[in-house]
Amino acid sequence: KIILGRVFMQNPDVIILDESFNAIDEETGENLFEILKAMYSDRIIIIISHSSKYIDRCNKLITINNKQLVQQGI
């Protein structure tokens, strides 16, 4: 939560979130995701996650399969 607070206080060009929503409840995570998307729609937001619940909201998906990067359009 502290890291997400820092993102809101700064003006980053690129935001990298590594498992940032896994320690909070699902509703709060979804709300924070939508806020980030709205506030930083002109920026690059990279979400690293094992959870698939945010995939349908992203415009690109890159997976790692057998140590190979695989880009899939959404």
Backbone as a printed PyTorch tensor [residue, N CA C, xyz], in Angstrom:
tensor([[[  0.8260,  -1.1940,   0.0000],
         [  0.0000,   0.0000,   0.0000],
         [  0.8670,   1.2540,   0.0000]],

        [[  1.9950,   1.1850,   0.6820],
         [  2.8830,   2.3440,   0.7300],
         [  3.4420,   2.6390,  -0.6550]],

        [[  3.8160,   1.6070,  -1.3780],
         [  4.3500,   1.7920,  -2.7260],
         [  3.2920,   2.4250,  -3.6330]],

        [[  2.0550,   1.9560,  -3.5420],
         [  0.9880,   2.5420,  -4.3580],
         [  0.7640,   3.9980,  -3.9850]],

        [[  0.8710,   4.3210,  -2.7140],
         [  0.7650,   5.7170,  -2.2730],
         [  1.8500,   6.5790,  -2.8830]],

        [[  3.0570,   6.0460,  -2.9570],
         [  4.1600,   6.7810,  -3.5800],
         [  3.8930,   7.0350,  -5.0600]],

        [[  3.3260,   6.0610,  -5.7360],
         [  2.9960,   6.2360,  -7.1580],
         [  2.0330,   7.4030,  -7.3210]],

        [[  1.0160,   7.4790,  -6.4470],
         [  0.0350,   8.5580,  -6.5510],
         [  0.6540,   9.9200,  -6.2590]],

        [[  1.6980,   9.9790,  -5.4400],
         [  2.3050,  11.2530,  -5.0660],
         [  3.3480,  11.7200,  -6.0770]],

        [[  3.8870,  10.8050,  -6.8530],
         [  4.9150,  11.1590,  -7.8290],
         [  4.2790,  11.2970,  -9.2090]],

        [[  5.0930,  11.6460, -10.1610],
         [  4.6140,  11.8030, -11.5300],
         [  5.4520,  10.9090, -12.4490]],

        [[  5.3320,   9.5890, -12.3100],
         [  6.2140,   8.6900, -13.0540],
         [  5.8270,   8.5710, -14.5290]],

        [[  6.8190,   8.3350, -15.3660],
         [  6.5690,   8.0660, -16.7780],
         [  6.2030,   6.6070, -16.9960]],

        [[  6.8020,   5.7290, -16.1850],
         [  6.5480,   4.2970, -16.2610],
         [  6.2680,   3.7970, -14.8530]],

        [[  5.2340,   2.9740, -14.7230],
         [  4.8720,   2.3880, -13.4290],
         [  5.0140,   0.8790, -13.5550]],

        [[  5.8090,   0.2900, -12.6650],
         [  5.9770,  -1.1570, -12.6470],
         [  5.4320,  -1.6700, -11.3250]],

        [[  4.4090,  -2.5050, -11.4040],
         [  3.7580,  -3.0520, -10.2110],
         [  3.9970,  -4.5590, -10.1830]],

        [[  4.7550,  -5.0140,  -9.2100],
         [  5.0930,  -6.4290,  -9.0910],
         [  4.2800,  -7.0290,  -7.9460]],

        [[  3.2390,  -7.7720,  -8.3040],
         [  2.3460,  -8.4090,  -7.3210],
         [  1.7950,  -7.3930,  -6.3130]],

        [[  1.4950,  -6.1940,  -6.7930],
         [  1.0650,  -5.0970,  -5.9110],
         [ -0.3380,  -5.2630,  -5.3510]],

        [[ -1.1610,  -6.0800,  -5.9870],
         [ -2.5450,  -6.2070,  -5.5390],
         [ -2.8080,  -7.4950,  -4.7690]],

        [[ -1.7770,  -8.3020,  -4.5330],
         [ -2.0280,  -9.5980,  -3.9100],
         [ -2.2110,  -9.5380,  -2.3930]],

        [[ -1.8030,  -8.4570,  -1.7460],
         [ -1.9130,  -8.3670,  -0.2900],
         [ -3.1310,  -7.5520,   0.1640]],

        [[ -4.0050,  -7.2080,  -0.7820],
         [ -5.2110,  -6.4520,  -0.4320],
         [ -6.4340,  -7.2010,  -0.9600]],

        [[ -7.5820,  -6.8560,  -0.4390],
         [ -8.7890,  -7.5720,  -0.8610],
         [ -9.1180,  -7.2600,  -2.3240]],

        [[ -9.8940,  -8.1370,  -2.9250],
         [-10.1690,  -8.0710,  -4.3650],
         [-10.8300,  -6.7650,  -4.7800]],

        [[-11.8120,  -6.3030,  -4.0300],
         [-12.5280,  -5.0690,  -4.3870],
         [-11.5960,  -3.8630,  -4.3510]],

        [[-10.7690,  -3.7640,  -3.3190],
         [ -9.8260,  -2.6540,  -3.2190],
         [ -8.8090,  -2.7160,  -4.3510]],

        [[ -8.3270,  -3.9150,  -4.6580],
         [ -7.3880,  -4.0700,  -5.7570],
         [ -7.9680,  -3.6160,  -7.0820]],

        [[ -9.2000,  -4.0000,  -7.3330],
         [ -9.8580,  -3.5870,  -8.5770],
         [-10.0560,  -2.0790,  -8.6200]],

        [[-10.4420,  -1.4840,  -7.4860],
         [-10.6180,  -0.0300,  -7.4400],
         [ -9.3010,   0.6940,  -7.6810]],

        [[ -8.2290,   0.2390,  -7.0450],
         [ -6.9230,   0.8610,  -7.2420],
         [ -6.4530,   0.7180,  -8.6880]],

        [[ -6.6930,  -0.4390,  -9.2670],
         [ -6.3150,  -0.6650, -10.6630],
         [ -7.0370,   0.3280, -11.5690]],

        [[ -8.3280,   0.5240, -11.3660],
         [ -9.1000,   1.4530, -12.1960],
         [ -8.6390,   2.8970, -11.9920]],

        [[ -8.2960,   3.2570, -10.7600],
         [ -7.7930,   4.6060, -10.4800],
         [ -6.4640,   4.8300, -11.1860]],

        [[ -5.5530,   3.8570, -11.0720],
         [ -4.2620,   3.9630, -11.7640],
         [ -4.4540,   4.1030, -13.2670]],

        [[ -5.3330,   3.2920, -13.8140],
         [ -5.5930,   3.3200, -15.2520],
         [ -6.1430,   4.6830, -15.6940]],

        [[ -7.0130,   5.2590, -14.8960],
         [ -7.5930,   6.5600, -15.2370],
         [ -6.5850,   7.7000, -15.0670]],

        [[ -5.8320,   7.6780, -13.9770],
         [ -4.8840,   8.7600, -13.6960],
         [ -3.6810,   8.7500, -14.6240]],

        [[ -3.2650,   7.5590, -15.0310],
         [ -2.0390,   7.4250, -15.8090],
         [ -2.3080,   6.7730, -17.1610]],

        [[ -3.3980,   7.1410, -17.7920],
         [ -3.7690,   6.5380, -19.0800],
         [ -2.7760,   6.8710, -20.1900]],

        [[ -1.9910,   7.9170, -20.0050],
         [ -1.0020,   8.3040, -21.0100],
         [  0.3890,   7.7690, -20.6850]],

        [[  0.4810,   6.8820, -19.7130],
         [  1.7610,   6.3300, -19.2760],
         [  1.8120,   4.8250, -19.5250]],

        [[  2.9740,   4.2800, -19.3760],
         [  3.1580,   2.8370, -19.4720],
         [  3.0070,   2.2610, -18.0670]],

        [[  2.1070,   1.3090, -17.9150],
         [  1.9170,   0.6180, -16.6420],
         [  2.1940,  -0.8650, -16.8880]],

        [[  3.1720,  -1.3830, -16.1780],
         [  3.5310,  -2.7870, -16.3000],
         [  3.0770,  -3.4960, -15.0290]],

        [[  2.2580,  -4.5120, -15.1960],
         [  1.7680,  -5.2790, -14.0540],
         [  2.3540,  -6.6760, -14.1330]],

        [[  3.0780,  -7.0390, -13.1080],
         [  3.6400,  -8.3810, -13.0060],
         [  2.7770,  -9.1210, -11.9900]],

        [[  2.1600, -10.2030, -12.4390],
         [  1.2160, -10.8880, -11.5580],
         [  1.0540, -12.3460, -11.9520]],

        [[  0.8010, -13.1670, -10.9540],
         [  0.4270, -14.5540, -11.2000],
         [ -1.0880, -14.6880, -11.3350]],

        [[ -1.8040, -13.6450, -10.9430],
         [ -3.2640, -13.6410, -11.0010],
         [ -3.7370, -13.2430, -12.3970]],

        [[ -4.7880, -13.8780, -12.8660],
         [ -5.2980, -13.5720, -14.2040],
         [ -6.4640, -12.5800, -14.1850]],

        [[ -6.8360, -12.0670, -13.0310],
         [ -8.0270, -11.2190, -12.9580],
         [ -7.8820,  -9.8460, -13.6170]],

        [[ -6.6590,  -9.3950, -13.9010],
         [ -6.4620,  -8.0860, -14.5210],
         [ -6.1490,  -8.1860, -16.0110]],

        [[ -5.9870,  -9.3830, -16.5190],
         [ -5.5710,  -9.5830, -17.9030],
         [ -6.5420,  -8.9520, -18.8990]],

        [[ -7.8320,  -9.1080, -18.6820],
         [ -8.8060,  -8.5780, -19.6420],
         [ -8.8520,  -7.0580, -19.6650]],

        [[ -8.1990,  -6.3960, -18.7290],
         [ -8.1810,  -4.9360, -18.6830],
         [ -6.9070,  -4.3500, -19.2940]],

        [[ -6.0080,  -5.2090, -19.7080],
         [ -4.7330,  -4.7620, -20.2760],
         [ -4.7990,  -4.7840, -21.8020]],

        [[ -3.9820,  -3.9400, -22.4410],
         [ -3.9930,  -3.9260, -23.8980],
         [ -2.8970,  -4.7940, -24.5050]],

        [[ -1.9550,  -5.2740, -23.6900],
         [ -0.9340,  -6.2120, -24.1540],
         [ -0.6540,  -7.2080, -23.0390]],

        [[ -0.3310,  -8.4140, -23.4470],
         [  0.0090,  -9.4590, -22.4940],
         [  1.3040, -10.1100, -22.9410]],

        [[  2.2570, -10.1610, -22.0410],
         [  3.5150, -10.8380, -22.3150],
         [  3.6790, -11.8950, -21.2360]],

        [[  3.8100, -13.1260, -21.6650],
         [  3.9820, -14.2200, -20.7110],
         [  5.3780, -14.8130, -20.8770]],

        [[  5.8370, -15.4710, -19.8260],
         [  7.1020, -16.1900, -19.8660],
         [  6.7610, -17.6690, -19.8320]],

        [[  7.1840, -18.3620, -20.8640],
         [  6.9060, -19.7900, -20.9800],
         [  8.2090, -20.4990, -21.3260]],

        [[  8.6630, -21.3590, -20.4540],
         [  9.9370, -22.0720, -20.6590],
         [ 11.0820, -21.1110, -20.9480]],

        [[ 11.1630, -20.0600, -20.1620],
         [ 12.2140, -19.0400, -20.2610],
         [ 12.1630, -18.2370, -21.5570]],

        [[ 11.0400, -18.2730, -22.2610],
         [ 10.8640, -17.5180, -23.4920],
         [  9.7260, -16.5120, -23.3020]],

        [[  9.9410, -15.2890, -23.8040],
         [  8.8890, -14.2840, -23.7640],
         [  7.9290, -14.5260, -24.9200]],

        [[  6.6450, -14.4970, -24.6080],
         [  5.6200, -14.7030, -25.6230],
         [  4.6490, -13.5310, -25.5350]],

        [[  4.5420, -12.7360, -26.5930],
         [  3.6130, -11.6140, -26.6030],
         [  2.3150, -12.0590, -27.2590]],

        [[  1.2390, -11.7520, -26.5900],
         [ -0.0830, -12.0900, -27.1120],
         [ -0.9130, -10.8190, -27.1210]],

        [[ -1.6040, -10.5580, -28.2070],
         [ -2.5020,  -9.4080, -28.2640],
         [ -3.7680,  -9.7080, -27.4900]],

        [[ -4.3270,  -8.6860, -26.9230],
         [ -5.5910,  -8.8560, -26.2000],
         [ -6.6610,  -8.1030, -26.9390]]])
